[in-house]
Amino acid sequence: MSVHPVAAEVLATRWLTAPAVINVLALVIFAAALCWRIDQLRRHGGGLQAFAMTVAVTALTLAFVVDNDSVAHTLDDWLFAGASRVVLYGLLALGVAALIVVFFYPGRSVTRERRAGVEALPLVAALIGLQVSLSFVPEEMRDASLSHWTLTNWGYALFYLIACGYLAYGFFACVRSVAKYLTHADGYMRTALILLIAGLGLLAIGSVVQIVYVLGNATGVIDASWLLTTSRWLEVLGVVGFLFGISFPMLRSKWQGLTANRRRRRAAQELLPLWELVADAVPEVVLPDPGRMSPTALLHRRVVEIRDALAQLSPFLSDAFDYAGIDVRAGMVRMAVERRKAEGVRSGTVRALLPALDDGLEGDAAPLLELSAAVAALPDIDDDDAGEHGDVTVDSLVGEQDSPTDPQGRRAAR
């Protein structure tokens, strides 16, 4: 079955468009990562590993820029024919060498600094080999795409063997180092490292497949164009896996930050009924308004102010408050507020109420959120009703649900 030439051209265009889109997205991500790395160095500084990561991100970002056709033509016009190809693979080699230093797992006797010096040797050899091999390629072939025809020139084939060989070596070295970190990782870091290993492994395999394609066509043993297509898609998938792996911890941290802020903003809003009730009776606990606050700061402020106010109201609350039900506690707090406003400050022991359920801000706010919901559910009372309820004792209010002499009350008291 034959395929119409126009249809074949459309299919080929669509087949090649997806990697191009991935390259553009990768360029944007690497550019953002480069800006972030520069900002991190400016803020915190760093040693060799931080510097190597910055070099890797910079080199890979520039490589995606040079891979653009217009940029490549400009470099060829300014420098010499084929300069863009040398610069592209030189930047890729530099980025991979920097990644080797970043991911290198230090042993007992070998330091990362020594490994960085050792990695300079194959990098320099590869860069020299690229330049020398290109000098044996005719100028009309230097900007030609990799194909069966271009590989008939041994200089062209040697150029790609050196480039792909070094990339395969570098990616496999990174996989080996990251795999050692994997034995000590768990949770989300293990997931990130698995994605990273998968991405680097696919990039390494893609380079090996391209080496097989070059050798097969240069020697005339095989002429399988599908190998070249396979290597390109392996590289695309490898870049995607690498990007997901390297950015997974940051994305997870950002997501957790967003969800935590949303949760704390909602908690601060849910504390508002209780805060308004107790702050009305003890306004001195309200801190000065600092203006716009983060959700964490707002929730922390609400918790501190409510707990301070409850401590000031504790002389108006009997020990029955500690074992009363949540609805009864809400009524007792409102009664204490009314008495505080009517009688003023009462002498007595000030005690902390509603201990935190767990460590952290959320654990400290949990019992207050429960009480605030009960306060919001209390029926409204006017001034006359408040006066009628002024003679109701706390013990009688508690007795409607749990009496200290009831079995349930005794268990709660203990």
N, C-alpha and C positions, 0 to 999 in steps of 0.2 A: 504493500500500500504506500503510495507516494503522498508527500505533504506539499501543499501549495507553497511556493516561495514566500508569498506575503504572510501566510499563516506561520511559516517557520520563522520569519523575521520577527513577528509579534511575540511568538513564544520565547525566542532567544532574548528579546528585549525585556520581557517580564522576568525571565530566569536570572538576568544579570542585574535587574533593578533592585531586587531584595537585598543582595549584598551591599549595593551602593547605599541604600537607605540605612542599613546597619552601620556602615562606615560613618555616615553623617551623624547618626545618633551617638556612636562611640566617640566621635570628635567632640560633640557637645559635652558628653559626660566627662571625657578626659580633660577638656578645657575647664569645666567647673571644678574637677578634682585638683587641677593645677593651681587654680586660684585659692582653693581651700588649703592646699599644702603650703603655699607661700604665706598665707595668713597664719597657719600654725607655726611655721618657722619664725615669723615675726613676733608672735606672742610668746612662744615657749622655747624657741631655740631647738636644739636637738643634736645628737651625735651622728655617727656615721650612718646608722640605719635610717634615721629621718632624712638625712641628706641624700642617701641612695634612693629612697622612695620618691623624693622630689625630682631627682634626675630621671628616674624611670618614667614618672608621669609626664615630665616635660618632653622627653625624647619621644614617647609614644604619641603625645598630642601633636608634636611637630611632624611626626611620620604620617599621621592622618591628614595633616595640612598638605604635605608634599605629595601625597597620593592623589590630590585633586589635579585634574588634567590641566587647567589653566596655570596653576602654580608650577606644575612639572614643565610645561612649555616655557614658562618664564625663566626657570632655572637653566634649562637647556640653552636658551638664547643668551642669557647673561654669562654663563660659564662655558660649557662645552657640551657637545652632543652626548647624551646619556648621563649627564651630571645628576639629574633628578633621580635616576635609578640608584646611583651610588649613594646619594644623600638619603634616600628612602630606606635602603637596607642598612646603611650605616647607623641611622637613627634607631631602627628596629634592633640592631645588634647592641647598641649602647643601652637601650631600654631593657633588653633582656639581661645584659650583664649587670645592670643596676638591680634588677629583680633578684638575680642570684645572690647578690650581697644582702638584699633585704630579707630574703627568706632563708638564708643560710643558717642551718642549725648548728650553733657552736658546740664543739666538743670540749674535752678536758684540756687538751694541749694546743688546740688551734683556735685562734681568735678570729673574729669577724674582720678585723683590720688586716690581718695577714691574708685572709681569703680574698679581700678586696684587691690587694696587690697582685695575688696570683691570677685573679680573673682578668686583670689588665692584659696579660700576655696573649691568651687566645683572642681577645677582642681586637687588639692591635694587629695581630696576624690576620684576622678575618678582614679588617678594614684595608690592610695593604693588599691582600689577595683580591679583594673586589676591584680596587683601582688598577692593579696590574692586569687582571683578566679582561677588564673592560678595554684596555688599550689594544688588545688583539681582536676586538670586535669592529667590523667596518662601521663607519659612521651612519650609513643608511639603515643599519640593523640595531643601533643602540637604543632607539626609542620605540622599537617594534615590540609587540606583545609576545609573550611566551607561546610558541607553537612548534609544530614539527619542522617547519621551514627554518626558523631561527636557530633551532637546536642542531642544525647541520653544521653550524660554526662552533668549533670546539671552545673558543674563547667565551662565547655566549653561554654555552653549556657549563663551562667551568665557573663562570660568574654565579649562576644559580646554584650550582653544587656547593660553592663556598657559603653563599648566603643562607640557603636552606639547611646546610649542615650545621652552621653555627647556631641557627635558631632552634633546630632540633636538640642540639646539645644543651643549650640554655634552658629550654622549656623542661626537658627531662631532669635537669639538675634542680630546677625549682620544684618539680613534682616530688623529687626525692626528699628535699628539705622540708616541704610542707607536710609530707606524710609523717615525718618524725614529730612534728607539732601535733598531729592528729591524735597520737597516742595519749597526750596529756590534756586534750580538750574535751569538753562535754557541753551539752545544751546547744544554744544558738551558735556558739563559736565552732562547735563540731560541724554543724550544718554549713556554716560559711566556709570552713576549710575543705569540706567535701565538694562544694561548688567550685572552689578555687582549684582544687586538684583536677576536677573534671574539665574545667576550662583550659588549664595549662596542658593537661594530657591531650585534649583534642587538638590544641595548637601544635603540640609536638608531633602527633600522628599526622596532621595535615602537612607538616614540613617533610616528614619521611615519605609520604605518598608523593609529594612533589619531587623529591629526590628520585624515586622510582620512575616517575614519568620522564624526568630529564635523562636519566641513564638509559631508559628503554628507547627513547627516541634518538638520543645521540649515538647509540651503538647500533640502532636499526633492529634491535631484538623485538620490540613491541611498539605499536603505535596506537595506544589506547587514550583517546581524548577524554574519556570519562574519568580517568585518573586525575586530570587537571581540574575538572569540575568537582570531583569528590574532595580534592584538597582544599579548594576554595570554600566549599560549604563546611568542611571541618574547621577551617580557620574562622569562619563566621560564627559557628556554634561555640567555638573555643573562646572567641572574644566576648560573646554573650555570657558564657559561664564564668569567665574571669571577672567581668564587670559585676555580675551578681554576687560572686564570692567576695570580692574586695569591698563591695559597698553594702553587703547584707548587714554587718553589725551597725553601720551608721544609719541605714534605713530603719532597722529595728529600733534603734535608740530614738530616732525621730518619731517613729510611730508610737512608741511607749510614752514619749514626752507629750505628744498630742493627746493621746487617750487619758493620760494622767491629768493634764490641764483641764480637759473637758470634765473629767470625773470630779476634780477638786472645785471647779467652778460651780458645778451642780450641787456639790455638798455645801459650799458656802451659801448658796441660795436657799438650800433646805434648812440651814441653821438660822435663817433670818427670823422666823417666828419666835424662837427661844431667845435669840439675841435681843430683839426688840423688847421682849417682856422684861428680861433681867436688866438690860441697860437703862430702861425707863426708871427702875427703882434704884439702881446704883450707877448713875451716869459718870462717876469719876473713873470707872474702869475703862471707859472708851478712850482709846489712844488718839492722838492728833491725826488728822487726815493727811497722809503723805501724797495724795494724788493717785494717779493710776498705779495699780499694783498687779503683780502676776497672780494667777489663780492660787498658786501655792502660798504666796505671802498673804493673800486675802483669807484663805482658809485658816492658816496659822493664826492670823490676827483674830478671827472670829472665835477660834477655840480658846485662845488665851483670855480674851475679854469675857467670854461666857464662864470659863472656869473661875476667873477672879470674882465675877459677880456672884456665882453660886457659893463661893467661899464666904463672901460677905453676907450672904443670906442664910448661911448654915446655922447661926444661932436661932433663927426662926423655925428651923426644921428639926423635928425630934429624930431619935434613932430609928423610929419606924420607917423613915424615908429609905433606909438602906435595904429593907426587905419588901417594900411595897411594890405593887404592880406598876407598870409604866404609866397607865392612865391615872392611877392614884398619885403617883409622883408628880405628874403634870399639874393636877389640882393642888397639891401641896406647894409646889413652886409658885403657882399663881397666888395662893393664899399668903405665902411668905412675902411676895412682892407687895401685896396690899398692906400687910402689916408694916413692912419696912417704910413704905410711903406714909403711913399713918403715924407710926411711932418713932421713926428715925432709927439711928444706929442703936442696936441693943448690945449690951455687954454679954459676953459669953465666949465659950471656946469656938474658935474658927477652925473648921476642918475641911479637908478636901472631899468632894463628892464625886460620884460616878467615876471610878477608876478606869483607866484605859484598858481596852480589851486586848490590845496587842502593841508591839513596838511600832514606832513610826507615827506619822501625822494621821494617817487613816485610822489606825487603832485608837488614837487619842480622841478622834472625832466621832467614832462609832456610837458610843453611848449617848453623846450629846445629840446626834442625829435622830436617834430613837426617841429621845425626850422631846426634841423639837417637833417631830411629827405628831406626838401625843398632844403637845401644847396647841398646835395648829388645829387639832380636831376638837378641842374644848369648845363648848357652847359659849357664845358671847353673853356677858352679864353687864347690866347697866349699873349705875351707881346705887340705885335703891336695892337691887339684888345683892350687890356687894356688901351693903350695910347689913342686910338680913343674914348673910352668911358669915358675918364677922364673928359671931359667937360659936361657930362650928369649930370643934377642936380637931387637931390633926389626928388624934387617936381614933375619934369617931369616924373620920374620913377613911382611915386605913382599915378600920374594922368592917367596912362594907365589903372589902374583898378578902384580905388576909389578916387575921388576928394573930398577935404574937403567941397566943395559946393554942392556935390551930396546928395540926400536924404539918400542914404545908408551910405555915409561918415558921415553925420551929426549924424545919429543914432549911428554909431560906436564911434564917438567922445564923445557923451554924455554918 
